[in-house]
Every structure is written in C-alpha cells, then in structure tokens.
C-alpha cells in the first residue's frame, strides 16, 4: 500500500516529466492534466478552471492536492481547498 495518496493537477506541457515522477513515487499520485494554452485565457479564466478542477477532487480519498504550474499568468493565485495545496 502506498505511503500517501495525492492528486496532481498540472499543465499538459509537463505531462512526460510529471508522469515519470508519479510513476517513480512510492506514493499513489492520481493526475489530471489541463490544456497547455490555459494561461492564454487570462488569470480569471485560468483560476476559475483550476478551482473547478480542485473542487471536483474527492477530499476523502487524498491527503493533498499537488499543482504542477509555474507563474503561468498568476492563475494559481487565490486557489483554495479543504486539502493542503
């Protein structure tokens, strides 16, 4: 049984790298990759899409939500969850 269970939400531009990391982790990491052009939609639309994805995560199944994003349009600013982000 894995030590921890995490949910990763990330930009598809990092699909290969993050999939590799998840596969090598001793923990269980479920993933959702969002379109790489999401940062082009503007901060509010990007944040809204990310928040919708976070809100769909079953908090009873995971210990934390991992975000695979850089500064991408500040789209991660203000995101929240009952789980640690």
Residue frames as qw, qx, qy, qz and C-alpha x, y, z in Angstrom:
[[0.000, 0.890, 0.455, 0.000, 0.00, 0.00, 0.00],
 [0.387, 0.592, -0.046, 0.705, 1.36, 3.45, -0.87],
 [0.354, -0.193, -0.484, 0.776, 2.57, 5.69, 1.91],
 [0.157, 0.481, 0.251, -0.825, 0.41, 8.63, 0.82],
 [0.380, 0.539, 0.692, 0.293, -2.23, 9.41, -1.76],
 [0.063, -0.499, 0.032, 0.864, -2.06, 12.67, -3.71],
 [0.517, 0.697, 0.494, 0.060, -3.99, 14.28, -6.55],
 [0.360, -0.308, 0.294, 0.830, -1.92, 16.18, -9.11],
 [0.420, 0.833, 0.352, -0.073, -3.43, 18.90, -11.29],
 [0.441, -0.463, 0.366, 0.676, -0.93, 20.10, -13.86],
 [0.422, 0.702, -0.220, -0.530, -0.34, 21.71, -17.22],
 [0.945, 0.242, 0.218, 0.010, -0.10, 19.18, -20.03],
 [0.413, 0.816, -0.386, 0.123, 3.17, 20.79, -21.13],
 [0.155, -0.576, 0.753, -0.277, 4.77, 18.87, -18.23],
 [0.922, -0.019, -0.053, -0.383, 2.97, 15.58, -18.98],
 [0.822, 0.285, -0.463, 0.170, 6.05, 13.45, -19.62],
 [0.228, 0.445, -0.596, 0.628, 8.11, 14.77, -16.73],
 [0.483, -0.302, 0.420, -0.707, 5.35, 14.65, -14.13],
 [0.937, 0.022, -0.158, -0.312, 4.09, 11.26, -15.30],
 [0.671, 0.330, -0.579, 0.324, 7.61, 9.93, -14.91],
 [0.041, -0.387, 0.579, -0.717, 7.88, 11.40, -11.39],
 [0.733, -0.189, 0.184, -0.627, 4.49, 9.99, -10.40],
 [0.923, 0.139, -0.336, -0.128, 5.43, 6.55, -11.71],
 [0.561, 0.316, -0.596, 0.480, 8.64, 6.54, -9.65],
 [0.311, -0.504, 0.346, -0.728, 6.99, 7.79, -6.47],
 [0.154, -0.050, -0.951, 0.263, 6.41, 5.40, -3.56],
 [0.303, 0.338, 0.489, -0.744, 3.11, 7.27, -3.13],
 [0.345, 0.525, 0.744, 0.227, -0.03, 6.98, -5.21],
 [0.019, 0.431, -0.057, -0.900, -0.43, 10.04, -7.41],
 [0.424, 0.614, 0.659, 0.094, -3.60, 10.39, -9.48],
 [0.238, -0.266, 0.230, 0.905, -3.32, 13.01, -12.19],
 [0.398, 0.796, 0.454, -0.045, -5.32, 15.45, -14.26],
 [0.400, -0.161, 0.292, 0.854, -3.56, 17.40, -16.98],
 [0.289, 0.812, 0.353, -0.364, -5.22, 20.57, -18.24],
 [0.659, 0.659, 0.197, 0.304, -4.58, 22.15, -21.67],
 [0.618, -0.153, -0.010, 0.771, -1.25, 23.89, -22.13],
 [0.138, 0.437, 0.258, 0.851, -2.90, 27.02, -23.54],
 [0.365, -0.722, -0.583, 0.077, -4.92, 27.64, -20.39],
 [0.392, -0.493, -0.141, 0.764, -2.64, 30.51, -19.37],
 [0.142, 0.140, 0.430, 0.880, -3.61, 32.29, -22.61],
 [0.202, -0.645, -0.675, -0.295, -7.20, 32.67, -21.38],
 [0.137, -0.677, 0.140, -0.710, -6.27, 35.21, -18.70],
 [0.051, 0.243, -0.776, 0.580, -5.83, 34.96, -14.96],
 [0.568, -0.031, 0.368, -0.735, -9.53, 34.89, -14.05],
 [0.860, 0.204, -0.245, -0.398, -10.50, 32.17, -16.55],
 [0.550, 0.330, -0.739, 0.203, -7.44, 30.10, -15.71],
 [0.123, -0.214, 0.705, -0.665, -8.07, 30.39, -11.96],
 [0.716, 0.036, 0.154, -0.680, -11.72, 29.52, -12.47],
 [0.828, 0.249, -0.459, -0.204, -10.88, 26.38, -14.45],
 [0.371, 0.295, -0.780, 0.410, -8.29, 25.30, -11.89],
 [0.341, -0.155, 0.555, -0.743, -10.69, 25.93, -8.99],
 [0.827, 0.093, -0.098, -0.546, -13.41, 23.89, -10.72],
 [0.732, 0.263, -0.626, 0.052, -10.93, 21.02, -11.08],
 [0.100, 0.264, -0.729, 0.624, -9.86, 21.32, -7.43],
 [0.554, -0.096, 0.315, -0.765, -13.49, 21.37, -6.30],
 [0.863, 0.129, -0.308, -0.378, -14.15, 18.05, -8.09],
 [0.390, 0.335, -0.811, 0.277, -11.41, 16.24, -6.14],
 [0.766, -0.480, -0.382, -0.193, -12.84, 13.81, -3.57],
 [0.075, -0.736, 0.476, -0.476, -11.22, 15.15, -0.39],
 [0.827, -0.379, 0.318, -0.266, -11.91, 11.90, 1.47],
 [0.966, 0.218, 0.037, 0.137, -9.57, 9.97, -0.86],
 [0.618, 0.521, -0.177, 0.562, -6.47, 12.20, -0.85],
 [0.578, -0.518, -0.282, 0.563, -4.08, 13.79, 1.62],
 [0.109, -0.650, 0.095, 0.746, -3.23, 16.79, -0.54],
 [0.640, 0.722, 0.257, 0.049, -3.59, 18.33, -3.98],
 [0.532, -0.342, 0.329, 0.702, -0.40, 18.97, -5.91],
 [0.428, 0.859, 0.137, -0.245, -0.28, 21.75, -8.51],
 [0.688, -0.039, 0.411, 0.596, 2.05, 21.42, -11.49],
 [0.298, 0.885, 0.253, 0.252, 2.15, 25.04, -12.61],
 [0.496, 0.035, -0.128, 0.858, 4.67, 27.84, -12.73],
 [0.007, 0.369, 0.243, -0.897, 3.81, 31.52, -12.62],
 [0.108, 0.339, 0.792, 0.496, 1.56, 30.96, -15.66],
 [0.172, -0.531, -0.362, -0.747, -0.46, 34.17, -15.68],
 [0.174, -0.221, 0.579, -0.766, -0.80, 34.07, -11.85],
 [0.641, -0.164, -0.503, -0.556, -3.55, 31.51, -12.42],
 [0.611, -0.212, -0.731, 0.217, -2.82, 29.70, -9.15],
 [0.037, 0.161, -0.386, 0.908, -3.21, 32.81, -7.01],
 [0.498, -0.119, 0.210, -0.833, -6.14, 32.57, -4.61],
 [0.680, -0.043, -0.671, -0.293, -6.91, 28.89, -5.17],
 [0.378, -0.377, 0.611, -0.585, -8.26, 27.06, -2.13],
 [0.700, -0.064, -0.674, -0.226, -9.28, 23.64, -0.92],
 [0.754, -0.585, 0.116, -0.276, -10.09, 21.80, 2.29],
 [0.938, -0.048, 0.030, 0.342, -6.98, 19.76, 1.48],
 [0.357, -0.682, 0.275, 0.575, -3.47, 21.21, 1.61],
 [0.673, 0.738, 0.048, 0.013, -2.42, 22.62, -1.77]]
